[in-house]
């Protein structure tokens, strides 16, 4: 059977595995299968031979809806909430905090005299 003939029979499925009840599902790979039931069996045989899992999801690839990589407007933020991000706390902030504490200690010494 040629690839063009198989395209109508087999569909790509993305496989997600949950290894522990406390973990999230993780994408582990893809399988080609004619149905979701066969995709589950193929995922178990091909991707879970050496590892234990508690749950497996298979999702037909053409059923996944995703954003376009070039759609910057979709991810644009309405308000500046940079104070919520951790990337603003750098080594420079540590230096500034140290200087502030040093000045505060000097001010306490002057007020105490």
The first five atom37 places (N, CA, C, CB, O) and aatype in JSON, in Angstrom:
{
  "aatype": [20, 20, 20, 20, 20, 20, 20, 20, 20, 20, 20, 20, 20, 20, 20, 20, 20, 20, 20, 20, 20, 20, 20, 20, 20, 20, 20, 20, 20, 20, 20, 20, 20, 20, 20, 20, 20, 20, 20, 20, 20, 20, 20, 20, 20, 20, 20, 20, 20, 20, 20, 20, 20, 20, 20, 20, 20, 20, 20, 20, 20, 20, 20, 20, 20, 20, 20, 20, 20, 20, 20, 20, 20, 20, 20, 20, 20, 20, 20, 20, 20, 20, 20, 20, 20, 20, 20, 20, 20, 20, 20, 20, 20, 20, 20, 20, 20, 20, 20, 20, 20, 20, 20, 20, 20, 20, 20, 20, 20, 20, 20, 20, 20],
  "atom_mask": [
    [1, 1, 1, 1, 1],
    [1, 1, 1, 1, 1],
    [1, 1, 1, 1, 1],
    [1, 1, 1, 1, 1],
    [1, 1, 1, 1, 1],
    [1, 1, 1, 1, 1],
    [1, 1, 1, 1, 1],
    [1, 1, 1, 1, 1],
    [1, 1, 1, 1, 1],
    [1, 1, 1, 1, 1],
    [1, 1, 1, 1, 1],
    [1, 1, 1, 1, 1],
    [1, 1, 1, 1, 1],
    [1, 1, 1, 1, 1],
    [1, 1, 1, 1, 1],
    [1, 1, 1, 1, 1],
    [1, 1, 1, 1, 1],
    [1, 1, 1, 1, 1],
    [1, 1, 1, 1, 1],
    [1, 1, 1, 1, 1],
    [1, 1, 1, 1, 1],
    [1, 1, 1, 1, 1],
    [1, 1, 1, 1, 1],
    [1, 1, 1, 1, 1],
    [1, 1, 1, 1, 1],
    [1, 1, 1, 1, 1],
    [1, 1, 1, 1, 1],
    [1, 1, 1, 1, 1],
    [1, 1, 1, 1, 1],
    [1, 1, 1, 1, 1],
    [1, 1, 1, 1, 1],
    [1, 1, 1, 1, 1],
    [1, 1, 1, 1, 1],
    [1, 1, 1, 1, 1],
    [1, 1, 1, 1, 1],
    [1, 1, 1, 1, 1],
    [1, 1, 1, 1, 1],
    [1, 1, 1, 1, 1],
    [1, 1, 1, 1, 1],
    [1, 1, 1, 1, 1],
    [1, 1, 1, 1, 1],
    [1, 1, 1, 1, 1],
    [1, 1, 1, 1, 1],
    [1, 1, 1, 1, 1],
    [1, 1, 1, 1, 1],
    [1, 1, 1, 1, 1],
    [1, 1, 1, 1, 1],
    [1, 1, 1, 1, 1],
    [1, 1, 1, 1, 1],
    [1, 1, 1, 1, 1],
    [1, 1, 1, 1, 1],
    [1, 1, 1, 1, 1],
    [1, 1, 1, 1, 1],
    [1, 1, 1, 1, 1],
    [1, 1, 1, 1, 1],
    [1, 1, 1, 1, 1],
    [1, 1, 1, 1, 1],
    [1, 1, 1, 1, 1],
    [1, 1, 1, 1, 1],
    [1, 1, 1, 1, 1],
    [1, 1, 1, 1, 1],
    [1, 1, 1, 1, 1],
    [1, 1, 1, 1, 1],
    [1, 1, 1, 1, 1],
    [1, 1, 1, 1, 1],
    [1, 1, 1, 1, 1],
    [1, 1, 1, 1, 1],
    [1, 1, 1, 1, 1],
    [1, 1, 1, 1, 1],
    [1, 1, 1, 1, 1],
    [1, 1, 1, 1, 1],
    [1, 1, 1, 1, 1],
    [1, 1, 1, 1, 1],
    [1, 1, 1, 1, 1],
    [1, 1, 1, 1, 1],
    [1, 1, 1, 1, 1],
    [1, 1, 1, 1, 1],
    [1, 1, 1, 1, 1],
    [1, 1, 1, 1, 1],
    [1, 1, 1, 1, 1],
    [1, 1, 1, 1, 1],
    [1, 1, 1, 1, 1],
    [1, 1, 1, 1, 1],
    [1, 1, 1, 1, 1],
    [1, 1, 1, 1, 1],
    [1, 1, 1, 1, 1],
    [1, 1, 1, 1, 1],
    [1, 1, 1, 1, 1],
    [1, 1, 1, 1, 1],
    [1, 1, 1, 1, 1],
    [1, 1, 1, 1, 1],
    [1, 1, 1, 1, 1],
    [1, 1, 1, 1, 1],
    [1, 1, 1, 1, 1],
    [1, 1, 1, 1, 1],
    [1, 1, 1, 1, 1],
    [1, 1, 1, 1, 1],
    [1, 1, 1, 1, 1],
    [1, 1, 1, 1, 1],
    [1, 1, 1, 1, 1],
    [1, 1, 1, 1, 1],
    [1, 1, 1, 1, 1],
    [1, 1, 1, 1, 1],
    [1, 1, 1, 1, 1],
    [1, 1, 1, 1, 1],
    [1, 1, 1, 1, 1],
    [1, 1, 1, 1, 1],
    [1, 1, 1, 1, 1],
    [1, 1, 1, 1, 1],
    [1, 1, 1, 1, 1],
    [1, 1, 1, 1, 1],
    [1, 1, 1, 1, 1],
    [1, 1, 1, 1, 1]
  ],
  "atom_positions": [
    [[0.85, -1.17, 0.0], [0.0, 0.0, 0.0], [0.9, 1.24, 0.0], [-0.97, 0.0, 1.23], [1.83, 1.36, 0.79]],
    [[0.59, 2.15, -0.91], [1.37, 3.37, -1.0], [0.9, 4.39, 0.03], [1.27, 3.96, -2.41], [-0.17, 4.24, 0.63]],
    [[1.7, 5.42, 0.24], [1.4, 6.44, 1.24], [0.1, 7.16, 0.94], [2.55, 7.44, 1.34], [-0.67, 7.46, 1.85]],
    [[-0.16, 7.46, -0.33], [-1.4, 8.17, -0.68], [-2.62, 7.32, -0.32], [-1.41, 8.51, -2.19], [-3.63, 7.87, 0.13]],
    [[-2.54, 6.02, -0.5], [-3.66, 5.15, -0.15], [-3.82, 5.05, 1.36], [-3.46, 3.76, -0.76], [-4.94, 4.96, 1.86]],
    [[-2.72, 5.06, 2.09], [-2.77, 4.93, 3.54], [-3.24, 6.21, 4.22], [-1.4, 4.55, 4.07], [-3.74, 6.16, 5.35]],
    [[-3.11, 7.37, 3.56], [-3.51, 8.62, 4.19], [-4.98, 8.64, 4.56], [-3.21, 9.78, 3.27], [-5.35, 9.25, 5.56]],
    [[-5.82, 7.99, 3.79], [-7.23, 7.95, 4.11], [-7.56, 6.97, 5.22], [-8.01, 7.59, 2.89], [-8.6, 7.1, 5.85]],
    [[-6.7, 6.0, 5.47], [-6.96, 4.97, 6.47], [-6.32, 5.27, 7.82], [-6.48, 3.64, 5.97], [-6.92, 5.02, 8.87]],
    [[-5.11, 5.8, 7.81], [-4.36, 6.04, 9.04], [-4.26, 7.54, 9.3], [-2.95, 5.42, 8.96], [-4.09, 8.34, 8.39]],
    [[-4.38, 7.89, 10.57], [-4.3, 9.29, 10.97], [-3.24, 9.44, 12.05], [-5.69, 9.81, 11.47], [-3.07, 8.55, 12.88]],
    [[-2.53, 10.57, 12.06], [-1.56, 10.79, 13.14], [-2.27, 11.17, 14.43], [-0.55, 11.9, 12.75], [-3.19, 12.0, 14.43]],
    [[-1.85, 10.56, 15.52], [-2.37, 10.85, 16.86], [-1.2, 11.3, 17.74], [-3.1, 9.61, 17.48], [-0.14, 10.68, 17.74]],
    [[-1.42, 12.36, 18.48], [-0.43, 12.81, 19.45], [-0.71, 12.1, 20.77], [-0.48, 14.37, 19.63], [-1.86, 11.96, 21.17]],
    [[0.34, 11.64, 21.43], [0.2, 10.82, 22.64], [0.68, 11.61, 23.86], [1.01, 9.5, 22.51], [1.77, 12.18, 23.87]],
    [[-0.18, 11.64, 24.89], [0.13, 12.3, 26.16], [0.03, 11.26, 27.26], [-0.83, 13.51, 26.43], [-0.95, 10.5, 27.32]],
    [[1.03, 11.22, 28.14], [1.09, 10.2, 29.19], [1.15, 10.88, 30.56], [2.3, 9.27, 28.99], [1.87, 11.86, 30.74]],
    [[0.41, 10.33, 31.51], [0.48, 10.77, 32.9], [1.18, 9.64, 33.66], [-0.96, 11.09, 33.51], [0.64, 8.54, 33.78]],
    [[2.38, 9.91, 34.16], [3.18, 8.88, 34.81], [2.79, 8.66, 36.27], [4.64, 9.24, 34.73], [3.04, 7.58, 36.82]],
    [[2.19, 9.65, 36.89], [1.83, 9.57, 38.3], [0.54, 10.38, 38.49], [2.99, 10.1, 39.22], [0.29, 11.32, 37.74]],
    [[-0.26, 10.02, 39.47], [-1.52, 10.73, 39.71], [-1.3, 12.19, 40.06], [-2.29, 10.04, 40.82], [-2.21, 13.01, 39.88]],
    [[-0.13, 12.55, 40.56], [0.15, 13.92, 40.97], [0.78, 14.76, 39.88], [1.04, 13.91, 42.17], [1.0, 15.96, 40.07]],
    [[1.08, 14.15, 38.72], [1.73, 14.87, 37.63], [0.73, 15.21, 36.53], [2.89, 14.05, 37.06], [-0.36, 14.64, 36.46]],
    [[1.12, 16.15, 35.68], [0.33, 16.49, 34.51], [0.65, 15.52, 33.38], [0.6, 17.96, 34.08], [1.67, 14.83, 33.41]],
    [[-0.22, 15.48, 32.38], [0.08, 14.69, 31.19], [1.21, 15.37, 30.42], [-1.19, 14.53, 30.3], [1.29, 16.59, 30.35]],
    [[2.09, 14.54, 29.83], [3.22, 15.04, 29.07], [3.15, 14.48, 27.66], [4.56, 14.66, 29.75], [2.79, 13.31, 27.46]],
    [[3.48, 15.3, 26.69], [3.53, 14.83, 25.31], [4.76, 13.95, 25.15], [3.55, 16.02, 24.29], [5.87, 14.35, 25.49]],
    [[4.56, 12.73, 24.62], [5.67, 11.8, 24.5], [5.95, 11.38, 23.07], [5.41, 10.58, 25.33], [6.97, 10.75, 22.79]],
    [[5.05, 11.71, 22.15], [5.3, 11.33, 20.77], [4.01, 11.23, 19.96], [6.03, 10.02, 20.72], [2.95, 11.69, 20.38]],
    [[4.14, 10.6, 18.79], [3.02, 10.45, 17.87], [2.96, 9.01, 17.37], [3.14, 11.43, 16.69], [3.97, 8.31, 17.33]],
    [[1.77, 8.59, 16.98], [1.57, 7.28, 16.36], [0.61, 7.45, 15.18], [1.02, 6.23, 17.39], [-0.19, 8.38, 15.15]],
    [[0.7, 6.54, 14.21], [-0.24, 6.48, 13.1], [-1.18, 5.32, 13.36], [0.49, 6.33, 11.72], [-0.74, 4.2, 13.59]],
    [[-2.49, 5.6, 13.32], [-3.45, 4.54, 13.61], [-4.76, 4.82, 12.88], [-3.7, 4.41, 15.14], [-5.06, 5.96, 12.55]],
    [[-5.56, 3.76, 12.64], [-6.84, 3.95, 11.96], [-7.95, 4.44, 12.87], [-7.25, 2.66, 11.32], [-8.95, 4.97, 12.39]],
    [[-7.8, 4.28, 14.2], [-8.85, 4.68, 15.14], [-8.22, 5.05, 16.48], [-9.91, 3.55, 15.32], [-7.07, 4.7, 16.73]],
    [[-8.96, 5.74, 17.34], [-8.42, 6.1, 18.66], [-8.11, 4.87, 19.51], [-9.4, 6.99, 19.4], [-7.14, 4.88, 20.28]],
    [[-8.91, 3.82, 19.4], [-8.67, 2.62, 20.19], [-7.34, 1.96, 19.8], [-9.83, 1.62, 20.01], [-6.57, 1.55, 20.66]],
    [[-7.09, 1.88, 18.5], [-5.83, 1.3, 18.02], [-4.67, 2.23, 18.38], [-5.88, 1.06, 16.49], [-3.58, 1.75, 18.69]],
    [[-4.9, 3.53, 18.34], [-3.85, 4.49, 18.72], [-3.45, 4.3, 20.18], [-4.33, 5.94, 18.49], [-2.26, 4.38, 20.5]],
    [[-4.42, 4.04, 21.06], [-4.1, 3.77, 22.47], [-3.24, 2.52, 22.6], [-5.39, 3.62, 23.3], [-2.26, 2.51, 23.35]],
    [[-3.61, 1.46, 21.88], [-2.82, 0.22, 21.93], [-1.41, 0.44, 21.39], [-3.52, -0.9, 21.15], [-0.43, -0.04, 21.96]],
    [[-1.32, 1.15, 20.28], [0.0, 1.41, 19.69], [0.85, 2.28, 20.61], [-0.14, 2.07, 18.32], [2.06, 2.08, 20.72]],
    [[0.22, 3.25, 21.25], [0.96, 4.12, 22.19], [1.49, 3.29, 23.35], [0.05, 5.26, 22.72], [2.64, 3.47, 23.77]],
    [[0.68, 2.38, 23.87], [1.13, 1.54, 24.97], [2.29, 0.66, 24.54], [-0.02, 0.67, 25.49], [3.29, 0.54, 25.25]],
    [[2.17, 0.05, 23.37], [3.23, -0.86, 22.9], [4.51, -0.14, 22.52], [2.73, -1.65, 21.73], [5.61, -0.66, 22.76]],
    [[4.39, 1.03, 21.92], [5.58, 1.71, 21.41], [6.21, 2.7, 22.37], [5.24, 2.42, 20.15], [7.42, 2.92, 22.32]],
    [[5.42, 3.3, 23.24], [5.95, 4.38, 24.07], [5.97, 4.07, 25.56], [5.14, 5.62, 23.84], [6.56, 4.83, 26.33]],
    [[5.35, 2.98, 25.99], [5.29, 2.68, 27.43], [5.85, 1.31, 27.76], [3.86, 2.77, 27.92], [5.42, 0.7, 28.74]],
    [[6.77, 0.81, 26.99], [7.33, -0.52, 27.27], [8.17, -0.55, 28.53], [8.16, -0.99, 26.09], [8.16, -1.54, 29.26]],
    [[8.9, 0.52, 28.8], [9.84, 0.51, 29.92], [9.39, 1.36, 31.1], [11.18, 0.99, 29.44], [10.02, 1.34, 32.15]],
    [[8.31, 2.11, 30.94], [7.89, 3.0, 32.01], [6.46, 2.7, 32.41], [8.02, 4.47, 31.58], [5.64, 2.27, 31.6]],
    [[6.18, 2.93, 33.68], [4.82, 2.76, 34.19], [4.07, 4.06, 34.02], [4.83, 2.31, 35.67], [4.65, 5.14, 34.11]],
    [[2.77, 3.95, 33.78], [1.93, 5.13, 33.63], [0.58, 4.84, 34.26], [1.77, 5.54, 32.13], [0.21, 3.69, 34.47]],
    [[-0.16, 5.91, 34.56], [-1.49, 5.74, 35.13], [-2.59, 6.15, 34.16], [-1.61, 6.54, 36.41], [-3.75, 5.79, 34.34]],
    [[-2.22, 6.93, 33.09], [-3.23, 7.37, 32.14], [-2.56, 7.74, 30.83], [-4.03, 8.57, 32.7], [-1.42, 8.21, 30.81]],
    [[-3.27, 7.52, 29.72], [-2.77, 7.85, 28.39], [-3.88, 8.56, 27.62], [-2.28, 6.58, 27.63], [-5.03, 8.12, 27.63]],
    [[-3.52, 9.64, 26.97], [-4.45, 10.33, 26.06], [-3.9, 10.22, 24.66], [-4.65, 11.84, 26.48], [-2.68, 10.32, 24.46]],
    [[-4.77, 10.02, 23.68], [-4.4, 10.16, 22.27], [-5.36, 11.16, 21.65], [-4.45, 8.77, 21.51], [-6.57, 11.09, 21.85]],
    [[-4.8, 12.1, 20.89], [-5.59, 13.15, 20.26], [-5.23, 13.19, 18.78], [-5.33, 14.54, 20.94], [-4.07, 13.3, 18.4]],
    [[-6.25, 13.09, 17.96], [-6.01, 13.15, 16.53], [-5.41, 14.51, 16.17], [-7.32, 12.88, 15.73], [-5.93, 15.55, 16.59]],
    [[-4.34, 14.5, 15.42], [-3.58, 15.72, 15.17], [-4.41, 16.79, 14.49], [-2.37, 15.4, 14.33], [-4.22, 17.98, 14.77]],
    [[-5.32, 16.43, 13.61], [-6.11, 17.45, 12.94], [-7.22, 18.01, 13.83], [-6.72, 16.87, 11.67], [-7.95, 18.91, 13.41]],
    [[-7.35, 17.5, 15.05], [-8.32, 18.02, 16.0], [-7.69, 18.99, 17.0], [-8.98, 16.88, 16.75], [-8.38, 19.52, 17.88]],
    [[-6.4, 19.23, 16.88], [-5.71, 20.16, 17.76], [-5.8, 21.55, 17.16], [-4.23, 19.74, 17.98], [-5.47, 21.75, 15.99]],
    [[-6.24, 22.5, 17.94], [-6.35, 23.89, 17.5], [-5.27, 24.69, 18.21], [-7.79, 24.48, 17.79], [-5.17, 24.68, 19.43]],
    [[-4.48, 25.39, 17.42], [-3.35, 26.12, 17.99], [-3.29, 27.52, 17.4], [-2.02, 25.37, 17.73], [-3.9, 27.81, 16.38]],
    [[-2.55, 28.38, 18.07], [-2.35, 29.73, 17.58], [-1.29, 29.72, 16.48], [-1.94, 30.69, 18.73], [-0.52, 28.77, 16.34]],
    [[-1.28, 30.79, 15.72], [-0.28, 30.97, 14.68], [0.96, 31.6, 15.31], [-0.83, 31.86, 13.51], [0.84, 32.49, 16.15]],
    [[2.14, 31.14, 14.92], [3.37, 31.68, 15.5], [3.54, 33.16, 15.21], [4.57, 30.91, 14.97], [4.17, 33.87, 16.0]],
    [[3.0, 33.65, 14.12], [3.15, 35.05, 13.77], [2.09, 35.96, 14.37], [3.13, 35.19, 12.3], [2.11, 37.16, 14.11]],
    [[1.17, 35.42, 15.15], [0.07, 36.21, 15.71], [0.5, 36.85, 17.03], [-1.17, 35.33, 15.92], [0.16, 36.35, 18.1]],
    [[1.24, 37.95, 16.93], [1.71, 38.64, 18.13], [0.57, 39.34, 18.87], [2.78, 39.66, 17.77], [0.64, 39.52, 20.09]],
    [[-0.47, 39.72, 18.15], [-1.6, 40.4, 18.79], [-2.33, 39.49, 19.77], [-2.58, 40.9, 17.73], [-2.87, 39.96, 20.77]],
    [[-2.34, 38.21, 19.5], [-3.02, 37.27, 20.38], [-2.38, 37.26, 21.77], [-3.01, 35.86, 19.78], [-3.07, 37.15, 22.78]],
    [[-1.06, 37.37, 21.81], [-0.34, 37.29, 23.07], [-0.02, 38.67, 23.67], [0.95, 36.53, 22.88], [0.62, 38.76, 24.71]],
    [[-0.47, 39.72, 23.02], [-0.23, 41.07, 23.55], [-1.01, 41.24, 24.84], [-0.63, 42.17, 22.51], [-2.14, 40.77, 24.96]],
    [[-0.41, 41.91, 25.81], [-1.06, 42.12, 27.09], [-1.69, 43.51, 27.11], [-0.05, 41.97, 28.25], [-1.1, 44.49, 26.67]],
    [[-2.91, 43.57, 27.63], [-3.63, 44.84, 27.67], [-2.99, 45.84, 28.64], [-5.08, 44.61, 28.06], [-2.91, 47.03, 28.35]],
    [[-2.56, 45.35, 29.77], [-1.99, 46.21, 30.8], [-0.56, 45.79, 31.07], [-2.84, 46.15, 32.1], [-0.19, 44.64, 30.88]],
    [[0.23, 46.74, 31.53], [1.61, 46.44, 31.89], [1.61, 45.79, 33.27], [2.5, 47.73, 31.88], [1.38, 46.44, 34.29]],
    [[1.86, 44.52, 33.28], [1.91, 43.78, 34.55], [3.29, 43.15, 34.73], [0.8, 42.69, 34.6], [3.42, 42.02, 35.2]],
    [[4.3, 43.89, 34.35], [5.66, 43.36, 34.45], [6.06, 43.1, 35.89], [6.64, 44.32, 33.81], [6.97, 42.31, 36.14]],
    [[5.39, 43.75, 36.84], [5.72, 43.53, 38.25], [5.36, 42.11, 38.68], [4.98, 44.54, 39.13], [5.82, 41.65, 39.73]],
    [[4.56, 41.41, 37.9], [4.19, 40.03, 38.25], [5.21, 39.02, 37.75], [2.83, 39.7, 37.69], [5.2, 37.86, 38.17]],
    [[6.08, 39.43, 36.85], [7.05, 38.51, 36.27], [8.32, 38.49, 37.12], [7.39, 38.91, 34.83], [8.69, 39.49, 37.73]],
    [[8.96, 37.36, 37.15], [10.17, 37.18, 37.96], [11.39, 37.73, 37.25], [10.38, 35.71, 38.29], [12.39, 38.03, 37.9]],
    [[11.35, 37.88, 35.95], [12.54, 38.29, 35.21], [13.02, 39.69, 35.58], [12.28, 38.22, 33.74], [14.15, 40.04, 35.24]],
    [[12.21, 40.49, 36.25], [12.64, 41.82, 36.67], [13.53, 41.81, 37.9], [11.44, 42.67, 36.94], [14.2, 42.8, 38.18]],
    [[13.55, 40.71, 38.63], [14.36, 40.61, 39.83], [15.71, 40.03, 39.46], [13.65, 39.74, 40.91], [15.86, 38.82, 39.3]],
    [[16.67, 40.89, 39.33], [17.98, 40.46, 38.87], [19.03, 40.74, 39.94], [18.35, 41.15, 37.56], [18.72, 41.17, 41.05]],
    [[20.26, 40.51, 39.58], [21.37, 40.79, 40.49], [21.47, 42.29, 40.75], [22.71, 40.26, 39.91], [21.94, 42.71, 41.81]],
    [[21.03, 43.09, 39.79], [21.05, 44.54, 39.97], [20.12, 44.94, 41.11], [20.65, 45.26, 38.67], [20.45, 45.86, 41.87]],
    [[19.0, 44.3, 41.24], [18.08, 44.6, 42.34], [18.71, 44.24, 43.7], [16.76, 43.83, 42.16], [18.51, 44.95, 44.68]],
    [[19.46, 43.16, 43.73], [20.13, 42.77, 44.98], [21.15, 43.84, 45.37], [20.82, 41.39, 44.83], [21.29, 44.16, 46.55]],
    [[21.86, 44.38, 44.4], [22.85, 45.44, 44.68], [22.15, 46.69, 45.2], [23.67, 45.77, 43.4], [22.61, 47.31, 46.16]],
    [[21.04, 47.06, 44.57], [20.3, 48.25, 45.01], [19.75, 48.05, 46.42], [19.16, 48.55, 44.04], [19.77, 48.99, 47.22]],
    [[19.25, 46.86, 46.72], [18.71, 46.59, 48.06], [19.81, 46.69, 49.11], [18.06, 45.2, 48.1], [19.58, 47.22, 50.2]],
    [[20.99, 46.2, 48.79], [22.11, 46.27, 49.72], [22.5, 47.73, 49.99], [23.33, 45.49, 49.17], [22.77, 48.11, 51.13]],
    [[22.51, 48.55, 48.94], [22.81, 49.97, 49.11], [21.75, 50.66, 49.97], [22.92, 50.67, 47.75], [22.08, 51.48, 50.83]],
    [[20.49, 50.34, 49.75], [19.41, 50.93, 50.52], [19.54, 50.57, 52.0], [18.05, 50.46, 49.98], [19.38, 51.43, 52.86]],
    [[19.83, 49.3, 52.3], [19.99, 48.88, 53.7], [21.17, 49.6, 54.35], [20.18, 47.35, 53.8], [21.09, 49.99, 55.51]],
    [[22.26, 49.78, 53.61], [23.43, 50.46, 54.15], [23.1, 51.92, 54.49], [24.61, 50.4, 53.15], [23.47, 52.42, 55.55]],
    [[22.38, 52.59, 53.57], [21.98, 53.98, 53.84], [21.02, 54.05, 55.02], [21.34, 54.6, 52.61], [21.1, 54.99, 55.82]],
    [[20.12, 53.09, 55.14], [19.16, 53.09, 56.25], [19.89, 52.91, 57.57], [18.11, 51.97, 56.07], [19.52, 53.54, 58.56]],
    [[20.93, 52.06, 57.61], [21.69, 51.88, 58.84], [22.44, 53.16, 59.21], [22.69, 50.71, 58.69], [22.51, 53.52, 60.39]],
    [[22.99, 53.85, 58.21], [23.69, 55.11, 58.48], [22.72, 56.16, 59.0], [24.4, 55.62, 57.22], [23.07, 56.93, 59.89]],
    [[21.51, 56.19, 58.46], [20.5, 57.15, 58.91], [20.1, 56.86, 60.35], [19.27, 57.1, 57.99], [19.92, 57.8, 61.13]],
    [[19.96, 55.61, 60.71], [19.63, 55.24, 62.1], [20.74, 55.68, 63.05], [19.39, 53.72, 62.23], [20.46, 56.14, 64.16]],
    [[21.99, 55.54, 62.63], [23.12, 55.98, 63.46], [23.07, 57.49, 63.69], [24.47, 55.58, 62.81], [23.34, 57.97, 64.79]],
    [[22.74, 58.22, 62.64], [22.69, 59.68, 62.78], [21.51, 60.11, 63.65], [22.59, 60.34, 61.39], [21.63, 61.05, 64.44]],
    [[20.4, 59.44, 63.52], [19.24, 59.79, 64.34], [19.44, 59.39, 65.79], [17.98, 59.13, 63.78], [18.91, 60.04, 66.7]],
    [[20.18, 58.35, 66.02], [20.41, 57.87, 67.37], [21.35, 58.77, 68.17], [20.97, 56.47, 67.33], [21.3, 58.77, 69.4]],
    [[22.21, 59.54, 67.49], [23.17, 60.41, 68.2], [22.56, 61.65, 68.71], [24.3, 60.77, 67.33], [23.25, 62.46, 69.33]]
  ]
}
